[in-house]
Amino acid sequence: MATLILAEHVEGRLSEATRSAVTAARSFGCDIHVLIMASETCAETLSQQAAFIEGVTRVLCVAAPHLETQLAEDLAVQTQTVLERGSYRYALMSSGYEGKRVMPYLAALRNTDLVTDLIKIEEEDTFVRPVYAGSLLVVERLKSAVKLLSIRASAFSPAGLQAMAAPIEMVAPLPPNLAVRLVERSGKHSSRPELSQARIVIGYGLGVGKNEVPNIEKLADKLNAAIGVTRAVVEEEMASSEFLLGQTGKIIAPELYIALGISGAVQHLAGIKDSKVIVAVNKDPNAPIFQIANYGIVGDVRDVVPALIELL
Ligand SMILES: Cc1cc2nc3c(=O)[nH]c(=O)nc-3n(C[C@H](O)[C@H](O)[C@H](O)COP(=O)(O)OP(=O)(O)OC[C@H]3O[C@@H](n4cnc5c(N)ncnc54)[C@H](O)[C@@H]3O)c2cc1C
């Protein structure tokens, strides 16, 4: 019996979420197979990266030009074929962007249930996941023979490395799905760390005026931090939704989260409350963010941010 992990990757690098999925899978005590589905140019490098993740016992590599687009339709059908030919008990990936697209498609193909965004594995068939922005935890039991799961990557620390590489097996690719094609992928390229992987994240809210944003970017550069925002900031069109933190955005658990001019609405806290240390700067001493912050500065961001830059 084995667990199949659908690897996630960007620009030829395995994402940290894949290593977190391996950590989650280790608690099942089965063999761990990592499935790489990628273009021919990076499939081999990715397979080698996966082979050295601690706990991985086999890497299955599917390489084909059309897999470069990572369309859910192609990935789900390919995964279904792999699941059918092996003796798998679990198939899992993170509940990030890829997991939200691929896992429901796979569940529909298999006509089976799926537990999404789980944060804890209680037993081999029992999983815990948060609902209502984390105010409640639901315990779900899956009865299906092959259990489909998506994990919240920030709830599982990324697996380390092993000295001996796991074997890599090539798997024949299926033809592409001709009904769907990728028209365009857009987004700004940033030299900053990715939000879900950054050790330090600076979040800013409506309390930060447009004129203050360059200073926040300066502070982020000093700390090698990623920048996230509240929904109010996105609605004001001061930042794009890819930087949104919270219930309807990204969920992060960095070592340090600095909240600038953020009130601390429950929907925002849902995305950042697992941060190891939270520092909040707000001019209102009664702002709810101070209830969750480890360190609070009651002050104006227009004074505090330049002072921090000066200090660093
Ligand atoms: C269904 C639903 C889903 C949602 N999902 C999300 C989500 O995923 N993420 C999210 O963030 N929000 C989400 N929201 C919105 C959320 O409820 C809040 O409205 C939002 O988070 C508030 O953003 P804010 O803290 O930037 O703004 P505000 O609530 O307006 O707070 C601004 C803060 O800045 C402080 N401030 C003002 N000026 C200064 C200054 N000069 N110096 C220091 N402090 C200052 C103020 O005291 C205040 O506390 C959702 C809402 C709904 C209904």
The ligand as an SDF file (V2000), in Angstrom:
LIG
                    3D

 53 58  0  0  0  0  0  0  0  0999 V2000
  -17.0270   37.0020    3.4260 C   0  0  0  0  0  0  0  0  0  0  0  0
  -15.8530   37.9020    3.7550 C   0  0  0  0  0  0  0  0  0  0  0  0
  -14.5800   37.4520    3.4840 C   0  0  0  0  0  0  0  0  0  0  0  0
  -13.4730   38.2740    3.7870 C   0  0  0  0  0  0  0  0  0  0  0  0
  -12.2220   37.8150    3.5350 N   0  0  0  0  0  0  0  0  0  0  0  0
  -11.1700   38.5800    3.8870 C   0  0  0  0  0  0  0  0  0  0  0  0
   -9.8230   38.0930    3.7080 C   0  0  0  0  0  0  0  0  0  0  0  0
   -9.5840   36.9980    3.2080 O   0  0  0  0  0  0  0  0  0  0  0  0
   -8.8170   38.8950    4.0970 N   0  0  0  0  0  0  0  0  0  0  0  0
   -9.0120   40.1370    4.6610 C   0  0  0  0  0  0  0  0  0  0  0  0
   -8.0170   40.8100    4.9940 O   0  0  0  0  0  0  0  0  0  0  0  0
  -10.2440   40.6000    4.8140 N   0  0  0  0  0  0  0  0  0  0  0  0
  -11.3340   39.8700    4.4370 C   0  0  0  0  0  0  0  0  0  0  0  0
  -12.5820   40.3770    4.6020 N   0  0  0  0  0  0  0  0  0  0  0  0
  -12.7210   41.7920    5.0170 C   0  0  0  0  0  0  0  0  0  0  0  0
  -12.5830   41.9810    6.5110 C   0  0  0  0  0  0  0  0  0  0  0  0
  -13.8170   41.7610    7.1620 O   0  0  0  0  0  0  0  0  0  0  0  0
  -12.1030   43.4190    6.8360 C   0  0  0  0  0  0  0  0  0  0  0  0
  -13.0220   44.3370    6.2690 O   0  0  0  0  0  0  0  0  0  0  0  0
  -10.7260   43.7690    6.3200 C   0  0  0  0  0  0  0  0  0  0  0  0
   -9.8130   42.7620    6.6890 O   0  0  0  0  0  0  0  0  0  0  0  0
  -10.2890   45.1090    6.9390 C   0  0  0  0  0  0  0  0  0  0  0  0
   -9.0970   45.5160    6.3440 O   0  0  0  0  0  0  0  0  0  0  0  0
   -8.1460   46.5640    7.0750 P   0  0  0  0  0  0  0  0  0  0  0  0
   -7.7410   46.0410    8.3900 O   0  0  0  0  0  0  0  0  0  0  0  0
   -7.0940   46.8910    6.0650 O   0  0  0  0  0  0  0  0  0  0  0  0
   -9.0490   47.8640    7.1690 O   0  0  0  0  0  0  0  0  0  0  0  0
   -9.7720   48.5290    8.4080 P   0  0  0  0  0  0  0  0  0  0  0  0
  -10.6540   47.5600    9.0880 O   0  0  0  0  0  0  0  0  0  0  0  0
  -10.3840   49.7750    7.8730 O   0  0  0  0  0  0  0  0  0  0  0  0
   -8.6110   48.8710    9.4220 O   0  0  0  0  0  0  0  0  0  0  0  0
   -7.6460   49.8380    9.2140 C   0  0  0  0  0  0  0  0  0  0  0  0
   -6.8390   49.9250   10.5260 C   0  0  0  0  0  0  0  0  0  0  0  0
   -5.7680   50.8160   10.3440 O   0  0  0  0  0  0  0  0  0  0  0  0
   -5.6170   51.6040   11.5230 C   0  0  0  0  0  0  0  0  0  0  0  0
   -4.9660   52.8330   11.0930 N   0  0  0  0  0  0  0  0  0  0  0  0
   -5.4890   53.8770   10.3620 C   0  0  0  0  0  0  0  0  0  0  0  0
   -4.5420   54.8010   10.1090 N   0  0  0  0  0  0  0  0  0  0  0  0
   -3.4170   54.3640   10.6940 C   0  0  0  0  0  0  0  0  0  0  0  0
   -2.1040   54.8880   10.7900 C   0  0  0  0  0  0  0  0  0  0  0  0
   -1.7610   56.0380   10.1790 N   0  0  0  0  0  0  0  0  0  0  0  0
   -1.1750   54.1950   11.5020 N   0  0  0  0  0  0  0  0  0  0  0  0
   -1.5040   53.0350   12.1200 C   0  0  0  0  0  0  0  0  0  0  0  0
   -2.7250   52.4850   12.0550 N   0  0  0  0  0  0  0  0  0  0  0  0
   -3.6700   53.1300   11.3410 C   0  0  0  0  0  0  0  0  0  0  0  0
   -7.0010   51.7900   12.0590 C   0  0  0  0  0  0  0  0  0  0  0  0
   -6.9640   52.0410   13.4520 O   0  0  0  0  0  0  0  0  0  0  0  0
   -7.6460   50.4380   11.7230 C   0  0  0  0  0  0  0  0  0  0  0  0
   -7.5010   49.5320   12.8110 O   0  0  0  0  0  0  0  0  0  0  0  0
  -13.6920   39.5760    4.3240 C   0  0  0  0  0  0  0  0  0  0  0  0
  -14.9920   40.0030    4.5860 C   0  0  0  0  0  0  0  0  0  0  0  0
  -16.0520   39.1830    4.2990 C   0  0  0  0  0  0  0  0  0  0  0  0
  -17.4350   39.6740    4.6030 C   0  0  0  0  0  0  0  0  0  0  0  0
  1  2  1  0
  2  3  1  0
  2 52  2  0
  3  4  2  0
  4  5  1  0
  4 50  1  0
  5  6  2  0
  6  7  1  0
  6 13  1  0
  7  8  2  0
  7  9  1  0
  9 10  1  0
 10 11  2  0
 10 12  1  0
 12 13  2  0
 13 14  1  0
 14 15  1  0
 14 50  1  0
 15 16  1  0
 16 17  1  0
 16 18  1  0
 18 19  1  0
 18 20  1  0
 20 21  1  0
 20 22  1  0
 22 23  1  0
 23 24  1  0
 24 25  2  0
 24 26  1  0
 24 27  1  0
 27 28  1  0
 28 29  2  0
 28 30  1  0
 28 31  1  0
 31 32  1  0
 32 33  1  0
 33 34  1  0
 33 48  1  0
 34 35  1  0
 35 36  1  0
 35 46  1  0
 36 37  1  0
 36 45  1  0
 37 38  2  0
 38 39  1  0
 39 40  1  0
 39 45  2  0
 40 41  1  0
 40 42  2  0
 42 43  1  0
 43 44  2  0
 44 45  1  0
 46 47  1  0
 46 48  1  0
 48 49  1  0
 50 51  2  0
 51 52  1  0
 52 53  1  0
M  END
$$$$
